[in-house]
Every structure is written in C-alpha cells, then in structure tokens.
Amino acid sequence: MKILIIEDDKILSDTIKQCVQKQYEVEQAFDGQEGVLYGEQDIYDVIILDLMLPMMSGYEVLAELRKNKIYTPILILTAKDGLDDKLKGFEDGADDYLVKPFEKEELLARIKAMIKRNNRTYIKDEIIFKNLKLDTKTRKAYIDNKEIMLQGKQFDMLEYLINYKNTIITKEQIFDKIWGFNSETTTNVVEVYASGIRKELKQYNYDKFFKTIRGVGYMLSE
C-alpha cells in the first residue's frame, strides 16, 4: 500500500509520514505542481492533500487529478475548517476531510476506511481484455477458457496493463506499483516479467496485443 503526502510544510509532512510509514510506503511532494506530477502516476492507494500549497492550491491539484481521471482516494488535511471549504473540497472530488491538528489514530482510521471503500467500489472479480480473463479472487488467467500459467507478479503486471489498456505504462510506473519504492531489486525485473508474460500469451497469438514501447514501457492494446 502506498500513500502520497502533498504538503509544503516539511516538518508537518515528515510528521504525517512518521504516523503512517509503519503500515504504508510513503512518497512526499512539497508543492501543488509536484503533487499533480506524482499523483498522475496513479500508483497510490491514498493521497493526503493540503489546501494551502505553493504553485497550485490543493483545490487546483484535486480538480486536475480528477479531470485526468485519477480516482485515487484523496483525504484533504487542512487548517481550514469552514463548511464552505469542506463543501468545495467534496464538490471537487475529495473523499474525506480532516482538520489540523489531528490525532494519529483518527488519521490512520480514516485512511483505512478510504482504502476499504475504494477496494469495495473498484475491484472486480473478473477483468477482461478480448477473450483474456483474469480472475482476481483465484489469481488465475484464461484465454478462450483455457488457463494460462502466470507466476506471482506476472499476474499483477498483466492486471495492471489490462486496467489501463490502450495506455502506455512506463517501466518505472509498473515497478513502483507492483514491486514498491523500497524494493531491493531494479526496474530491469519488469523486462524479465514482461518476457514471461509475452511467452504465455504467444501460445494463443495474444502476444501481438502486448506491445513494447522501446525506451519507455509497455501497453496492452488492440
């Protein structure tokens, strides 16, 4: 599980990080523009967003991410406790709102609840690309109802590409999403797993849909 903290006060950002880092991997952005760039990677399970930011306000960050179809749950964390501020945040697409100062236990509880709601809303039991089906409960994959053998993170990588079909996903995005920032391996592992996936798909002539964008990443496309 990964959390992005967008907060320009580095002391407060570090405090939030300390609150959550035992349970989640954490990245930090310190202004609005940087926050949008991080958020658009779409690799986070929750974004904690301050409203008073340099470069772009928190409201602008929120609106930009939602405009770009980034549906990561966003918790607004701010000193602005007026009803109008809260309503604007929710209207722009925020999922929750917590006023500073906050208790660590409440922050963790809200994050946990947001992740649970998001998983219940967006995770599907079956993901489909043409005649390729992934069963997310059993973690088995089928083409024309014949099982293809995907090992471990090969399933996760193919699931990621199907969820973002027709979109180029960089090696770095895949690595961060599946292996995590703190992994001791390198992004070269993505190429190894991609090769394994392509080998399995080739048996059914589905490797033609698994495209390598040289020097960038991969895309599953018709």
LUMNU-12846 format. One record per residue: residue number from 0; x, y, z of N, C-alpha, C in turn. Coordinates in nm, 3 decimals, padded with zeros to 5 digits, always signed. Layout:
N
> k;n.east;n.north;n.up;ca.east;ca.north;ca.up;c.east;c.north;c.up
> NUM;X;Y;Z;X;Y;Z;X;Y;Z $
...
This chain:
222
> k;n.east;n.north;n.up;ca.east;ca.north;ca.up;c.east;c.north;c.up
> 0;+00.083;-00.119;+00.000;+00.000;+00.000;+00.000;+00.088;+00.126;+00.000 $
> 1;+00.051;+00.222;-00.084;+00.134;+00.342;-00.099;+00.051;+00.468;-00.075 $
> 2;+00.112;+00.564;-00.007;+00.046;+00.691;+00.023;+00.132;+00.805;-00.030 $
> 3;+00.067;+00.903;-00.091;+00.133;+01.026;-00.134;+00.089;+01.139;-00.042 $
> 4;+00.185;+01.208;+00.017;+00.157;+01.325;+00.100;+00.193;+01.450;+00.021 $
> 5;+00.097;+01.537;-00.002;+00.122;+01.665;-00.071;+00.104;+01.776;+00.034 $
> 6;+00.215;+01.821;+00.086;+00.214;+01.917;+00.198;+00.343;+01.998;+00.191 $
> 7;+00.332;+02.133;+00.186;+00.452;+02.215;+00.169;+00.529;+02.237;+00.300 $
> 8;+00.466;+02.219;+00.413;+00.534;+02.230;+00.542;+00.611;+02.100;+00.566 $
> 9;+00.742;+02.103;+00.549;+00.821;+01.980;+00.554;+00.818;+01.914;+00.692 $
> 10;+00.810;+01.995;+00.795;+00.804;+01.938;+00.930;+00.673;+01.862;+00.948 $
> 11;+00.562;+01.924;+00.905;+00.433;+01.857;+00.915;+00.428;+01.735;+00.824 $
> 12;+00.483;+01.748;+00.703;+00.485;+01.636;+00.609;+00.559;+01.518;+00.670 $
> 13;+00.673;+01.546;+00.734;+00.751;+01.439;+00.798;+00.675;+01.379;+00.916 $
> 14;+00.598;+01.463;+00.988;+00.518;+01.414;+01.099;+00.411;+01.318;+01.050 $
> 15;+00.344;+01.355;+00.940;+00.243;+01.267;+00.882;+00.308;+01.137;+00.835 $
> 16;+00.423;+01.150;+00.773;+00.496;+01.032;+00.726;+00.525;+00.937;+00.840 $
> 17;+00.572;+00.991;+00.953;+00.602;+00.909;+01.069;+00.477;+00.838;+01.122 $
> 18;+00.363;+00.904;+01.108;+00.237;+00.844;+01.155;+00.198;+00.721;+01.075 $
> 19;+00.229;+00.721;+00.946;+00.175;+00.617;+00.858;+00.278;+00.520;+00.803 $
> 20;+00.407;+00.551;+00.817;+00.508;+00.473;+00.745;+00.526;+00.330;+00.796 $
> 21;+00.478;+00.299;+00.916;+00.487;+00.162;+00.965;+00.390;+00.070;+00.890 $
> 22;+00.284;+00.128;+00.837;+00.183;+00.049;+00.767;+00.181;+00.069;+00.616 $
> 23;+00.239;+00.181;+00.570;+00.231;+00.214;+00.428;+00.364;+00.267;+00.377 $
> 24;+00.389;+00.246;+00.247;+00.500;+00.312;+00.182;+00.460;+00.457;+00.155 $
> 25;+00.554;+00.549;+00.167;+00.519;+00.690;+00.161;+00.608;+00.765;+00.061 $
> 26;+00.545;+00.851;-00.019;+00.615;+00.948;-00.103;+00.567;+01.087;-00.062 $
> 27;+00.653;+01.188;-00.079;+00.618;+01.324;-00.040;+00.635;+01.420;-00.157 $
> 28;+00.540;+01.510;-00.172;+00.551;+01.621;-00.267;+00.529;+01.749;-00.187 $
> 29;+00.600;+01.857;-00.228;+00.602;+01.977;-00.144;+00.543;+02.101;-00.210 $
> 30;+00.486;+02.085;-00.329;+00.408;+02.194;-00.388;+00.302;+02.133;-00.479 $
> 31;+00.208;+02.217;-00.524;+00.096;+02.165;-00.599;+00.133;+02.101;-00.732 $
> 32;+00.224;+02.165;-00.805;+00.263;+02.109;-00.935;+00.331;+01.974;-00.919 $
> 33;+00.419;+01.964;-00.821;+00.486;+01.837;-00.795;+00.384;+01.732;-00.753 $
> 34;+00.285;+01.774;-00.674;+00.181;+01.682;-00.632;+00.103;+01.624;-00.748 $
> 35;+00.071;+01.708;-00.847;+00.000;+01.660;-00.965;+00.086;+01.559;-01.042 $
> 36;+00.214;+01.590;-01.060;+00.303;+01.500;-01.132;+00.312;+01.364;-01.065 $
> 37;+00.323;+01.364;-00.933;+00.327;+01.237;-00.859;+00.192;+01.166;-00.870 $
> 38;+00.085;+01.241;-00.844;-00.047;+01.181;-00.842;-00.087;+01.119;-00.975 $
> 39;-00.043;+01.180;-01.085;-00.080;+01.130;-01.217;-00.015;+00.997;-01.251 $
> 40;+00.083;+00.955;-01.170;+00.141;+00.822;-01.192;+00.039;+00.713;-01.162 $
> 41;-00.062;+00.746;-01.081;-00.171;+00.655;-01.048;-00.120;+00.525;-00.986 $
> 42;-00.028;+00.539;-00.890;+00.028;+00.421;-00.823;+00.000;+00.423;-00.673 $
> 43;-00.080;+00.519;-00.628;-00.102;+00.535;-00.485;-00.240;+00.482;-00.444 $
> 44;-00.249;+00.438;-00.319;-00.376;+00.391;-00.266;-00.452;+00.504;-00.199 $
> 45;-00.381;+00.605;-00.149;-00.442;+00.723;-00.087;-00.351;+00.843;-00.110 $
> 46;-00.411;+00.960;-00.132;-00.337;+01.086;-00.137;-00.384;+01.173;-00.022 $
> 47;-00.289;+01.222;+00.058;-00.319;+01.317;+00.164;-00.281;+01.455;+00.112 $
> 48;-00.378;+01.545;+00.107;-00.360;+01.671;+00.034;-00.387;+01.792;+00.123 $
> 49;-00.287;+01.881;+00.132;-00.307;+02.010;+00.198;-00.373;+02.105;+00.098 $
> 50;-00.447;+02.205;+00.148;-00.511;+02.300;+00.059;-00.423;+02.421;+00.027 $
> 51;-00.347;+02.467;+00.126;-00.265;+02.587;+00.109;-00.126;+02.546;+00.059 $
> 52;-00.112;+02.540;-00.072;+00.013;+02.494;-00.134;+00.068;+02.600;-00.229 $
> 53;+00.201;+02.606;-00.245;+00.259;+02.692;-00.348;+00.240;+02.631;-00.487 $
> 54;+00.252;+02.712;-00.590;+00.244;+02.673;-00.730;+00.099;+02.643;-00.774 $
> 55;+00.033;+02.555;-00.704;-00.109;+02.525;-00.729;-00.174;+02.500;-00.594 $
> 56;-00.296;+02.549;-00.575;-00.365;+02.522;-00.449;-00.408;+02.376;-00.444 $
> 57;-00.442;+02.331;-00.323;-00.492;+02.195;-00.309;-00.619;+02.172;-00.390 $
> 58;-00.705;+02.273;-00.397;-00.827;+02.261;-00.478;-00.791;+02.240;-00.625 $
> 59;-00.691;+02.313;-00.673;-00.649;+02.300;-00.814;-00.587;+02.163;-00.839 $
> 60;-00.509;+02.115;-00.743;-00.449;+01.981;-00.755;-00.560;+01.877;-00.765 $
> 61;-00.656;+01.887;-00.676;-00.768;+01.793;-00.673;-00.844;+01.795;-00.805 $
> 62;-00.876;+01.914;-00.853;-00.952;+01.927;-00.978;-00.873;+01.872;-01.097 $
> 63;-00.742;+01.897;-01.099;-00.658;+01.849;-01.209;-00.651;+01.697;-01.211 $
> 64;-00.633;+01.637;-01.095;-00.625;+01.490;-01.089;-00.756;+01.427;-01.132 $
> 65;-00.867;+01.480;-01.085;-00.996;+01.423;-01.124;-01.024;+01.445;-01.272 $
> 66;-00.983;+01.560;-01.325;-01.001;+01.588;-01.468;-00.924;+01.486;-01.551 $
> 67;-00.809;+01.444;-01.500;-00.726;+01.347;-01.571;-00.760;+01.203;-01.536 $
> 68;-00.877;+01.183;-01.475;-00.931;+01.050;-01.445;-00.844;+00.972;-01.346 $
> 69;-00.786;+01.045;-01.251;-00.716;+00.982;-01.141;-00.815;+00.973;-01.026 $
> 70;-00.856;+00.852;-00.992;-00.962;+00.833;-00.894;-00.910;+00.782;-00.760 $
> 71;-00.781;+00.800;-00.736;-00.722;+00.765;-00.607;-00.798;+00.837;-00.495 $
> 72;-00.833;+00.767;-00.387;-00.898;+00.836;-00.274;-00.811;+00.950;-00.221 $
> 73;-00.872;+01.065;-00.200;-00.798;+01.183;-00.155;-00.856;+01.234;-00.023 $
> 74;-00.767;+01.244;+00.076;-00.802;+01.298;+00.207;-00.745;+01.440;+00.217 $
> 75;-00.834;+01.538;+00.228;-00.789;+01.676;+00.249;-00.754;+01.693;+00.396 $
> 76;-00.633;+01.740;+00.421;-00.585;+01.763;+00.557;-00.545;+01.910;+00.566 $
> 77;-00.622;+01.989;+00.641;-00.600;+02.133;+00.637;-00.646;+02.200;+00.765 $
> 78;-00.598;+02.322;+00.785;-00.641;+02.402;+00.900;-00.771;+02.474;+00.871 $
> 79;-00.815;+02.475;+00.744;-00.938;+02.545;+00.706;-01.057;+02.456;+00.740 $
> 80;-01.132;+02.498;+00.843;-01.239;+02.412;+00.892;-01.379;+02.466;+00.863 $
> 81;-01.389;+02.567;+00.779;-01.519;+02.624;+00.746;-01.602;+02.529;+00.662 $
> 82;-01.734;+02.535;+00.676;-01.823;+02.448;+00.600;-01.806;+02.469;+00.450 $
> 83;-01.791;+02.593;+00.406;-01.774;+02.621;+00.263;-01.649;+02.553;+00.209 $
> 84;-01.541;+02.554;+00.288;-01.417;+02.489;+00.245;-01.438;+02.338;+00.229 $
> 85;-01.508;+02.279;+00.325;-01.534;+02.135;+00.318;-01.621;+02.102;+00.197 $
> 86;-01.727;+02.180;+00.178;-01.817;+02.153;+00.066;-01.746;+02.165;-00.067 $
> 87;-01.661;+02.267;-00.080;-01.587;+02.283;-00.206;-01.496;+02.163;-00.229 $
> 88;-01.429;+02.117;-00.123;-01.343;+02.001;-00.135;-01.418;+01.879;-00.184 $
> 89;-01.534;+01.854;-00.125;-01.614;+01.738;-00.168;-01.667;+01.756;-00.309 $
> 90;-01.707;+01.877;-00.343;-01.758;+01.903;-00.479;-01.648;+01.881;-00.583 $
> 91;-01.524;+01.911;-00.547;-01.413;+01.893;-00.641;-01.365;+01.748;-00.649 $
> 92;-01.418;+01.662;-00.561;-01.385;+01.520;-00.573;-01.309;+01.460;-00.457 $
> 93;-01.297;+01.532;-00.345;-01.230;+01.475;-00.227;-01.316;+01.363;-00.168 $
> 94;-01.249;+01.267;-00.102;-01.320;+01.155;-00.042;-01.340;+01.173;+00.108 $
> 95;-01.253;+01.253;+00.171;-01.265;+01.276;+00.314;-01.194;+01.406;+00.350 $
> 96;-01.216;+01.454;+00.471;-01.167;+01.585;+00.512;-01.130;+01.577;+00.659 $
> 97;-01.007;+01.612;+00.693;-00.962;+01.609;+00.832;-00.895;+01.741;+00.865 $
> 98;-00.937;+01.802;+00.975;-00.887;+01.935;+01.014;-00.766;+01.922;+01.105 $
> 99;-00.665;+02.006;+01.079;-00.549;+02.014;+01.168;-00.587;+02.095;+01.292 $
> 100;-00.531;+02.065;+01.408;-00.444;+01.949;+01.437;-00.527;+01.821;+01.444 $
> 101;-00.463;+01.709;+01.422;-00.535;+01.583;+01.416;-00.467;+01.480;+01.507 $
> 102;-00.540;+01.378;+01.542;-00.486;+01.267;+01.619;-00.439;+01.158;+01.524 $
> 103;-00.324;+01.100;+01.554;-00.267;+00.995;+01.470;-00.367;+00.882;+01.447 $
> 104;-00.436;+00.841;+01.553;-00.528;+00.728;+01.543;-00.643;+00.759;+01.447 $
> 105;-00.692;+00.884;+01.450;-00.801;+00.920;+01.360;-00.753;+00.923;+01.216 $
> 106;-00.633;+00.976;+01.193;-00.578;+00.978;+01.058;-00.567;+00.837;+01.002 $
> 107;-00.511;+00.746;+01.080;-00.495;+00.607;+01.034;-00.630;+00.541;+01.010 $
> 108;-00.727;+00.571;+01.096;-00.860;+00.511;+01.080;-00.926;+00.560;+00.952 $
> 109;-00.911;+00.689;+00.923;-00.972;+00.744;+00.801;-00.905;+00.687;+00.676 $
> 110;-00.773;+00.673;+00.679;-00.702;+00.614;+00.565;-00.749;+00.471;+00.542 $
> 111;-00.758;+00.395;+00.649;-00.801;+00.255;+00.638;-00.942;+00.247;+00.580 $
> 112;-01.031;+00.334;+00.626;-01.169;+00.334;+00.578;-01.176;+00.371;+00.430 $
> 113;-01.094;+00.468;+00.388;-01.093;+00.509;+00.247;-01.046;+00.396;+00.157 $
> 114;-00.942;+00.327;+00.199;-00.890;+00.215;+00.120;-00.995;+00.105;+00.109 $
> 115;-01.062;+00.076;+00.221;-01.164;-00.028;+00.221;-01.279;+00.009;+00.128 $
> 116;-01.324;+00.134;+00.134;-01.434;+00.177;+00.047;-01.392;+00.170;-00.099 $
> 117;-01.269;+00.213;-00.127;-01.221;+00.215;-00.265;-01.210;+00.074;-00.321 $
> 118;-01.160;-00.018;-00.241;-01.146;-00.156;-00.287;-01.284;-00.216;-00.315 $
> 119;-01.379;-00.187;-00.229;-01.514;-00.242;-00.247;-01.579;-00.184;-00.372 $
> 120;-01.544;-00.061;-00.406;-01.607;+00.006;-00.520;-01.544;-00.034;-00.653 $
> 121;-01.410;-00.045;-00.655;-01.344;-00.055;-00.784;-01.286;-00.193;-00.818 $
> 122;-01.261;-00.276;-00.719;-01.201;-00.405;-00.751;-01.306;-00.499;-00.808 $
> 123;-01.279;-00.558;-00.921;-01.371;-00.650;-00.984;-01.320;-00.793;-00.969 $
> 124;-01.412;-00.887;-00.963;-01.372;-01.027;-00.952;-01.313;-01.077;-01.083 $
> 125;-01.353;-01.016;-01.193;-01.308;-01.061;-01.324;-01.270;-00.941;-01.410 $
> 126;-01.152;-00.947;-01.468;-01.104;-00.840;-01.555;-01.086;-00.900;-01.694 $
> 127;-01.136;-00.830;-01.794;-01.142;-00.890;-01.928;-01.075;-00.801;-02.032 $
> 128;-00.998;-00.863;-02.119;-00.944;-00.798;-02.239;-00.965;-00.896;-02.354 $
> 129;-01.059;-00.863;-02.444;-01.098;-00.953;-02.552;-01.137;-01.088;-02.490 $
> 130;-01.072;-01.199;-02.528;-01.105;-01.329;-02.469;-01.010;-01.368;-02.356 $
> 131;-00.931;-01.272;-02.312;-00.841;-01.294;-02.198;-00.913;-01.250;-02.071 $
> 132;-00.923;-01.340;-01.974;-00.992;-01.311;-01.848;-00.900;-01.339;-01.730 $
> 133;-00.899;-01.245;-01.636;-00.826;-01.263;-01.512;-00.926;-01.274;-01.398 $
> 134;-00.916;-01.381;-01.321;-00.999;-01.398;-01.202;-00.918;-01.348;-01.083 $
> 135;-00.957;-01.232;-01.028;-00.877;-01.169;-00.923;-00.889;-01.240;-00.789 $
> 136;-00.991;-01.324;-00.773;-01.005;-01.400;-00.648;-00.912;-01.520;-00.646 $
> 137;-00.912;-01.595;-00.755;-00.827;-01.715;-00.761;-00.689;-01.684;-00.817 $
> 138;-00.674;-01.563;-00.875;-00.549;-01.521;-00.938;-00.510;-01.619;-01.051 $
> 139;-00.610;-01.656;-01.129;-00.586;-01.740;-01.245;-00.627;-01.664;-01.371 $
> 140;-00.562;-01.697;-01.483;-00.587;-01.629;-01.609;-00.628;-01.730;-01.715 $
> 141;-00.719;-01.687;-01.804;-00.771;-01.776;-01.908;-00.780;-01.702;-02.041 $
> 142;-00.753;-01.774;-02.147;-00.782;-01.727;-02.282;-00.868;-01.833;-02.349 $
> 143;-00.985;-01.793;-02.396;-01.082;-01.888;-02.451;-01.108;-02.002;-02.354 $
> 144;-01.117;-01.965;-02.225;-01.146;-02.059;-02.116;-01.037;-02.162;-02.092 $
> 145;-00.920;-02.142;-02.150;-00.806;-02.228;-02.124;-00.708;-02.152;-02.036 $
> 146;-00.666;-02.217;-01.927;-00.582;-02.148;-01.831;-00.441;-02.124;-01.886 $
> 147;-00.392;-02.001;-01.867;-00.253;-01.970;-01.899;-00.179;-01.955;-01.766 $
> 148;-00.055;-01.997;-01.764;+00.019;-02.007;-01.639;+00.097;-01.878;-01.612 $
> 149;+00.044;-01.797;-01.524;+00.112;-01.675;-01.482;+00.164;-01.694;-01.340 $
> 150;+00.289;-01.658;-01.320;+00.352;-01.678;-01.190;+00.360;-01.546;-01.112 $
> 151;+00.308;-01.548;-00.989;+00.326;-01.436;-00.898;+00.294;-01.301;-00.957 $
> 152;+00.396;-01.218;-00.965;+00.378;-01.080;-01.008;+00.351;-01.067;-01.158 $
> 153;+00.364;-01.176;-01.233;+00.322;-01.172;-01.373;+00.172;-01.143;-01.380 $
> 154;+00.096;-01.203;-01.289;-00.049;-01.178;-01.283;-00.074;-01.031;-01.252 $
> 155;-00.003;-00.978;-01.152;-00.022;-00.838;-01.112;+00.011;-00.742;-01.225 $
> 156;+00.118;-00.772;-01.297;+00.161;-00.684;-01.406;+00.059;-00.686;-01.519 $
> 157;+00.010;-00.804;-01.554;-00.089;-00.813;-01.661;-00.221;-00.748;-01.619 $
> 158;-00.258;-00.764;-01.493;-00.379;-00.699;-01.442;-00.367;-00.547;-01.454 $
> 159;-00.251;-00.494;-01.419;-00.226;-00.350;-01.428;-00.241;-00.302;-01.572 $
> 160;-00.184;-00.376;-01.666;-00.190;-00.336;-01.807;-00.331;-00.346;-01.863 $
> 161;-00.408;-00.447;-01.820;-00.545;-00.458;-01.867;-00.629;-00.342;-01.812 $
> 162;-00.609;-00.309;-01.687;-00.685;-00.199;-01.626;-00.659;-00.067;-01.696 $
> 163;-00.541;-00.054;-01.758;-00.506;+00.070;-01.829;-00.477;+00.040;-01.976 $
> 164;-00.557;-00.047;-02.033;-00.537;-00.086;-02.172;-00.541;+00.038;-02.262 $
> 165;-00.466;+00.029;-02.372;-00.452;+00.137;-02.469;-00.379;+00.259;-02.413 $
> 166;-00.312;+00.240;-02.300;-00.234;+00.348;-02.238;-00.092;+00.298;-02.216 $
> 167;+00.005;+00.380;-02.253;+00.145;+00.343;-02.231;+00.177;+00.355;-02.082 $
> 168;+00.225;+00.246;-02.023;+00.265;+00.244;-01.883;+00.417;+00.229;-01.879 $
> 169;+00.484;+00.323;-01.814;+00.630;+00.318;-01.811;+00.679;+00.205;-01.722 $
> 170;+00.803;+00.165;-01.745;+00.864;+00.062;-01.660;+00.867;+00.108;-01.516 $
> 171;+00.894;+00.237;-01.496;+00.901;+00.291;-01.360;+00.766;+00.283;-01.290 $
> 172;+00.658;+00.314;-01.363;+00.524;+00.305;-01.304;+00.491;+00.161;-01.264 $
> 173;+00.523;+00.068;-01.353;+00.498;-00.073;-01.324;+00.578;-00.118;-01.203 $
> 174;+00.704;-00.081;-01.200;+00.791;-00.121;-01.089;+00.740;-00.065;-00.957 $
> 175;+00.706;+00.064;-00.956;+00.660;+00.128;-00.832;+00.528;+00.069;-00.785 $
> 176;+00.439;+00.038;-00.878;+00.307;-00.014;-00.844;+00.316;-00.155;-00.790 $
> 177;+00.400;-00.239;-00.850;+00.398;-00.381;-00.820;+00.508;-00.424;-00.723 $
> 178;+00.627;-00.367;-00.742;+00.737;-00.407;-00.654;+00.757;-00.311;-00.536 $
> 179;+00.722;-00.185;-00.558;+00.729;-00.089;-00.448;+00.858;-00.012;-00.445 $
> 180;+00.849;+00.110;-00.388;+00.964;+00.200;-00.383;+01.081;+00.139;-00.307 $
> 181;+01.050;+00.059;-00.206;+01.155;+00.009;-00.118;+01.212;-00.125;-00.161 $
> 182;+01.173;-00.172;-00.279;+01.223;-00.300;-00.327;+01.374;-00.294;-00.349 $
> 183;+01.440;-00.404;-00.318;+01.585;-00.410;-00.333;+01.626;-00.448;-00.475 $
> 184;+01.530;-00.483;-00.560;+01.563;-00.514;-00.698;+01.561;-00.386;-00.781 $
> 185;+01.576;-00.397;-00.913;+01.579;-00.281;-01.001;+01.468;-00.291;-01.105 $
> 186;+01.450;-00.184;-01.181;+01.344;-00.183;-01.282;+01.368;-00.286;-01.393 $
> 187;+01.489;-00.342;-01.401;+01.515;-00.445;-01.502;+01.427;-00.568;-01.482 $
> 188;+01.378;-00.587;-01.358;+01.292;-00.702;-01.331;+01.163;-00.692;-01.412 $
> 189;+01.121;-00.570;-01.447;+01.000;-00.552;-01.526;+01.015;-00.618;-01.662 $
> 190;+01.132;-00.603;-01.724;+01.157;-00.662;-01.855;+01.152;-00.815;-01.847 $
> 191;+01.205;-00.870;-01.739;+01.205;-01.016;-01.722;+01.061;-01.068;-01.713 $
> 192;+00.980;-01.000;-01.633;+00.841;-01.044;-01.618;+00.761;-01.021;-01.745 $
> 193;+00.789;-00.912;-01.816;+00.721;-00.885;-01.943;+00.750;-00.997;-02.043 $
> 194;+00.874;-01.042;-02.045;+00.912;-01.151;-02.135;+00.836;-01.279;-02.102 $
> 195;+00.821;-01.305;-01.972;+00.747;-01.425;-01.930;+00.600;-01.418;-01.968 $
> 196;+00.541;-01.301;-01.951;+00.400;-01.283;-01.988;+00.382;-01.301;-02.138 $
> 197;+00.471;-01.240;-02.216;+00.461;-01.249;-02.361;+00.472;-01.395;-02.407 $
> 198;+00.557;-01.470;-02.343;+00.575;-01.612;-02.378;+00.445;-01.690;-02.359 $
> 199;+00.375;-01.662;-02.248;+00.249;-01.731;-02.222;+00.141;-01.688;-02.321 $
> 200;+00.137;-01.560;-02.350;+00.035;-01.509;-02.442;+00.057;-01.559;-02.585 $
> 201;+00.180;-01.582;-02.620;+00.214;-01.622;-02.757;+00.147;-01.753;-02.796 $
> 202;+00.124;-01.839;-02.698;+00.061;-01.968;-02.729;-00.079;-01.951;-02.789 $
> 203;-00.139;-01.836;-02.763;-00.275;-01.810;-02.810;-00.278;-01.691;-02.907 $
> 204;-00.161;-01.655;-02.957;-00.148;-01.544;-03.050;-00.193;-01.411;-02.988 $
> 205;-00.181;-01.402;-02.855;-00.218;-01.278;-02.786;-00.097;-01.190;-02.758 $
> 206;+00.020;-01.239;-02.791;+00.141;-01.158;-02.770;+00.139;-01.034;-02.860 $
> 207;+00.061;-01.040;-02.971;+00.054;-00.925;-03.062;-00.013;-00.804;-02.996 $
> 208;-00.089;-00.829;-02.890;-00.154;-00.719;-02.819;-00.065;-00.660;-02.709 $
> 209;+00.038;-00.733;-02.675;+00.129;-00.691;-02.567;+00.246;-00.616;-02.631 $
> 210;+00.236;-00.484;-02.631;+00.330;-00.403;-02.708;+00.440;-00.343;-02.619 $
> 211;+00.562;-00.349;-02.670;+00.675;-00.286;-02.603;+00.701;-00.151;-02.669 $
> 212;+00.702;-00.047;-02.589;+00.735;+00.087;-02.637;+00.880;+00.111;-02.598 $
> 213;+00.971;+00.097;-02.692;+01.113;+00.095;-02.664;+01.159;+00.218;-02.587 $
> 214;+01.231;+00.193;-02.480;+01.286;+00.301;-02.401;+01.184;+00.366;-02.308 $
> 215;+01.058;+00.317;-02.314;+00.953;+00.379;-02.231;+00.886;+00.276;-02.141 $
> 216;+00.815;+00.181;-02.203;+00.743;+00.084;-02.121;+00.660;-00.010;-02.205 $
> 217;+00.536;-00.035;-02.161;+00.452;-00.136;-02.224;+00.308;-00.088;-02.236 $
> 218;+00.235;-00.156;-02.325;+00.095;-00.122;-02.343;+00.021;-00.245;-02.393 $
> 219;-00.097;-00.270;-02.337;-00.184;-00.373;-02.389;-00.288;-00.304;-02.476 $
> 220;-00.289;-00.336;-02.605;-00.372;-00.260;-02.697;-00.421;-00.348;-02.811 $
> 221;-00.543;-00.319;-02.856;-00.597;-00.388;-02.972;-00.546;-00.329;-03.102 $
